[in-house]
Amino acid sequence: VQLQASGGGLVQPGGSLRLSCVASGRIFSINDVGWYRQAPGKERELVAVITSGGSTNYADSVKGRFTISRDNAKTTLYLQMNSLKPEDTAVYYCNAAVITTTLRHLEVWGQGTQVTVSS
């Protein structure tokens, strides 16, 4: 099972980006999925999470600006980021709790995508 993240880049303050994360492999089902980020010199932190039922939770620092969503049919996770600030600069990672076709429970991480907010 693999997660492939994309959509990062350089954006000016106030701009928007949309991150995507596609899951592939022998997947039976995907439970909670989320986005984390890690800025230079800082620990990785939770940005947003969405359950299989669609319930969401956000870090206080991104509430009202970021929206997490999922397309279960496409096994894809999204993070719409609006009103970006320089402090949002980080490597963003997707994470998923996956049940494989052999009924193994795995926690899977994507490779990370760089988001840089700068003028």
PyMOL commands that set and color helices and strands:
alter all, ss='L'
color gray80, all
select helices_A, chain A and resi 72-74+86-88
alter helices_A, ss='H'
color red, helices_A
select strands_A, chain A and resi 2-6+9-11+17-24+27-38+45-50+56-58+66-71+76-81+90-100+105-109+113-117
alter strands_A, ss='S'
color yellow, strands_A
deselect
rebuild
show_as cartoon
